[in-house]
Amino acid sequence: MQLIIMDTRLARSRTIHLTGGRLVAAAFAASLLLMCVAALLYHLVFLKGAREGWPVVGSLVRLVVQDEFDQRDLFMRQNLDAMARKVGEMQARMVELESLGERVSGLAGMAPPAEKARVPGQGGALVASRPLTLQELEATLSELELVVGQRTDLMTVLESRLFDQHIRKHMVPTQAPVPGKSPGSAFGWRIDPLTGQRAIHMGLDFSAEVGTDIVAAAGGVVVTQEFHPAFGNMVELDHGNQLVTRYAHASKVLVKRGDLVRRGQKIAEVGTTGRSTGPHLHFEVLVQGVPQDPQKFLAAGSPAGRQLALRPGAQP
């Protein structure tokens, strides 16, 4: 490509040869120059008109800004509506959680916390409604946060109470020491089988074959494991709160002093050692060293005893 430049005054002419590369460079330079000129005009005219409130430019700027504000407001409104729906779902879940907390409080033997009256169910036809403002939504979220904190504290206390009840349940001798066997000789006065005289029987006797399993009536610690002249091979378990169980006449003992045993764990086998007329387990329950009727504890562990304990006003 050739460009011929003529100078009429000097009667000269000049020829410029443009190759492909030079032509592209020239086009790029021209485009850059136009962009710079446009930016300069925008800065000098449009921005100045917007700042000084020129009628046409000012109206155009207001339209652009108003559209941007409308888009932003629509976006915020949509997000607020979505958040409001989530808050409504959270409030419904909190009502369910409060009802659950009241039921669990009853199971734990605790009175539900005194709070403002709550309506467990609400509904009806929608007559009129309005969208929540940001301030109202923030206030509702703050109230929910406070209620969640209160529910967390309550559940922590309930967990502690239920765990304590669980431990106490497993530390009370309600498990039959010889599974599947009913007690024979009861607690109290009877005719002694060896002397034939009236004497007090301090426990329950479970007749069984030699080698039958003897299990712990409750969880505890072995405090005695010895051979006693009257009780033969004997084991005593301490269950805490000055409650001790005694297992006598065993043919074989499987635990030693200091062992920690769980409820229902095999600790010995039935025998006829010591002062005995035949294979059986002599089982005692002592509270503060005083023998108690073991049948009262075993009855509490039976299905009928558990149902009685669950009745309102039942004493543990």
Secondary structure, 3 states (H helix, E strand, C coil): CEEEEEECCCCEEEEEECCHHHHHHHHHHHHHHHHHHHHHHHHHHHHHHHHHCCHHHHHHHHHHHHHHHHHHHHHHHHHHHHHHHHHHHHHHHHHHHHHHHHHHHHHCCCCCCCCCCCCCCCCCCCCCCCCCCHHHHHHHHHHHHHHHHHHHHHHHHHHHHHHHHHHHHHCCCCCCCCCCCCCCCCCEEEECCCCCCEEEECCEEEECCCCCEEECCCCEEEEEEEEECCCEEEEEEECCCCEEEEEEEEEEECCCCCCEECCCCEEEEEECCCCCCCCEEEEEEEECCEEECHHHHHHHCCHHHHHHHHCCCCCC
